[in-house]
Amino acid sequence: MEKFDMGMLVMPSIALLTVLGLSIYFYKKQTDKKPYKKLIVSVGVISFLLNFMWEVAQGFLYKGYQYHGEHISFCALASIADMLMVFILLFGYGLIYKNIWWMVSFNATKVWWLMLTGFAGAIIAEMAHTARGNWAYTESMPLIPWVNVGLSPVLQFTLLPLIIFMLCIRILKVNKINL
């Protein structure tokens, strides 16, 4: 992390408003609200925790990162933004498939599109943040050719949403929540 500026909060604020609106939209469509509420809590908690662990673990790949309160706090803030993006994927694909429970029946096509969306979104976000100077990479960060963005954050958003949704569905099924 090179510096923090309020401009970094614009996209997360838009994401938050989008997530709130779509969560209400899907809530109103549910006849049984309990499974939906459990899905939202599961996605939020698991998404935050996995993204926070990833953010802290990859910290050494960013210039100026140190394992102390300020940077750990920045990782927590980034994890909240990451969590919002996972919710946008959940709700966005819920709109596309006309079913918030779209991930219950994962197939190769759904996995492919989810991972591709995460991959492309991460590249766009990293390009924007590095161009603004919000953060910069150390020499240790492997870069993706042609786009010159870090491999670690791109892998994070390519893999974690799939893992998060799979874990959430597993948790709900284990707890015998009717999906």
C-alpha positions in Angstrom: 0.0 0.0 0.0 1.5 3.3 -1.1 -1.1 5.7 0.2 -4.8 5.8 1.2 -7.1 8.4 -0.3 -10.8 8.9 -0.2 -11.1 8.1 -3.9 -10.4 4.5 -3.0 -13.8 4.4 -1.4 -15.9 5.4 -4.4 -16.2 2.0 -6.0 -16.7 0.2 -2.7 -19.5 2.7 -1.8 -21.2 2.0 -5.2 -20.7 -1.7 -4.5 -22.3 -1.4 -1.1 -25.4 0.4 -2.4 -25.7 -2.2 -5.2 -25.4 -5.1 -2.7 -28.0 -3.5 -0.4 -30.4 -3.0 -3.2 -30.0 -6.4 -4.7 -30.1 -8.1 -1.3 -33.5 -6.5 -0.6 -34.7 -7.4 -4.1 -33.8 -11.1 -3.6 -35.1 -11.1 0.0 -38.5 -10.0 -1.2 -38.6 -12.8 -3.7 -38.0 -15.5 -1.1 -41.0 -17.4 0.3 -38.9 -18.9 3.0 -36.6 -16.2 4.3 -34.6 -18.3 6.7 -32.4 -20.1 4.1 -31.8 -16.8 2.3 -30.7 -15.1 5.5 -28.3 -17.9 6.3 -26.9 -17.8 2.8 -26.2 -14.1 3.1 -24.6 -14.4 6.5 -22.5 -17.4 5.4 -21.3 -15.7 2.2 -20.5 -12.5 4.2 -18.5 -14.2 7.0 -16.7 -16.7 4.9 -15.9 -14.2 2.2 -14.5 -11.7 4.7 -12.4 -14.3 6.5 -10.9 -16.0 3.4 -10.2 -12.6 1.7 -8.6 -11.2 4.9 -6.3 -14.2 5.2 -5.4 -13.9 1.5 -4.8 -10.1 1.8 -2.5 -10.5 4.9 -0.7 -13.5 3.4 0.1 -11.6 0.2 1.1 -8.4 2.0 4.8 -8.9 1.4 4.2 -8.7 -2.3 3.3 -5.0 -2.0 5.7 -2.1 -1.6 5.8 -0.6 1.9 3.7 -3.3 3.5 4.5 -4.1 7.1 2.7 -6.4 9.4 1.4 -3.8 11.8 -1.9 -2.2 12.7 -2.2 0.3 9.9 -1.6 -2.3 7.1 -3.6 -5.0 8.8 -6.5 -2.5 9.0 -6.0 -1.7 5.3 -6.3 -5.5 4.7 -9.5 -5.6 6.6 -10.9 -2.7 4.6 -9.8 -4.4 1.4 -11.5 -7.6 2.6 -14.7 -5.8 3.1 -14.5 -4.5 -0.5 -13.7 -8.0 -1.7 -16.7 -9.3 0.2 -18.9 -6.8 -1.5 -17.6 -7.9 -4.9 -18.4 -11.5 -3.9 -21.9 -10.4 -3.1 -22.1 -8.7 -6.5 -21.2 -12.0 -8.1 -23.8 -13.8 -6.1 -26.5 -11.3 -6.9 -25.4 -10.7 -10.5 -25.5 -14.3 -11.4 -28.7 -14.6 -9.4 -30.2 -12.1 -11.9 -28.7 -13.9 -14.9 -29.9 -17.3 -13.8 -33.1 -15.8 -12.4 -32.4 -17.8 -9.1 -30.4 -16.7 -6.1 -29.6 -20.4 -5.5 -27.8 -20.7 -8.8 -24.6 -22.1 -7.2 -26.4 -25.1 -5.7 -26.2 -26.8 -9.0 -22.7 -25.9 -10.0 -21.6 -27.2 -13.4 -18.6 -26.6 -15.6 -20.3 -23.7 -17.4 -21.2 -21.9 -14.2 -17.7 -22.5 -12.7 -16.1 -21.2 -16.0 -18.1 -18.0 -16.1 -17.7 -17.3 -12.4 -13.9 -17.8 -12.6 -13.7 -15.8 -15.8 -15.7 -12.9 -14.3 -13.5 -12.9 -11.2 -10.3 -13.0 -13.3 -11.4 -10.2 -15.5 -12.7 -8.1 -12.7 -9.5 -8.5 -10.7 -7.4 -7.4 -13.7 -9.5 -4.3 -14.2 -9.4 -3.4 -10.5 -5.7 -4.0 -10.2 -5.0 -1.9 -13.3 -7.1 0.9 -11.9 -5.6 0.8 -8.4 -2.0 0.6 -9.6 -2.5 3.4 -12.2 -3.9 5.6 -9.4 -0.9 4.8 -7.2 -3.1 3.3 -4.5 -0.5 0.5 -4.2 2.5 -0.9 -6.0 4.1 -4.3 -6.2 7.5 -5.5 -4.9 9.9 -7.3 -7.3 8.6 -10.5 -5.7 5.1 -10.1 -7.2 4.7 -12.3 -10.2 3.1 -10.2 -13.0 0.7 -11.3 -15.6 2.2 -10.5 -19.0 0.5 -7.8 -21.3 -1.5 -6.3 -18.4 1.3 -6.1 -15.8 -0.9 -6.7 -12.8 0.0 -9.0 -9.9 -0.8 -12.7 -10.2 -1.7 -13.1 -6.5 -4.7 -10.6 -6.4 -6.0 -12.0 -9.7 -5.8 -15.6 -8.4 -7.5 -14.4 -5.3 -10.6 -13.2 -7.1 -10.5 -16.0 -9.6 -10.5 -18.8 -7.0 -12.0 -17.5 -3.8 -15.6 -16.8 -5.0 -15.9 -20.4 -6.2 -14.5 -21.7 -2.9 -16.7 -19.3 -0.9 -19.9 -20.4 -2.7 -19.0 -24.1 -2.4 -18.3 -23.8 1.3 -21.6 -21.8 1.9 -23.7 -24.4 0.1 -22.0 -27.2 2.0 -22.5 -25.5 5.3 -26.2 -24.9 4.5 -26.7 -28.5 3.4 -24.9 -29.9 6.5 -27.2 -27.8 8.7 -30.2 -29.2 6.8 -31.3 -25.8 5.5 -33.8 -26.4 2.7 -32.3 -24.8 -0.4 
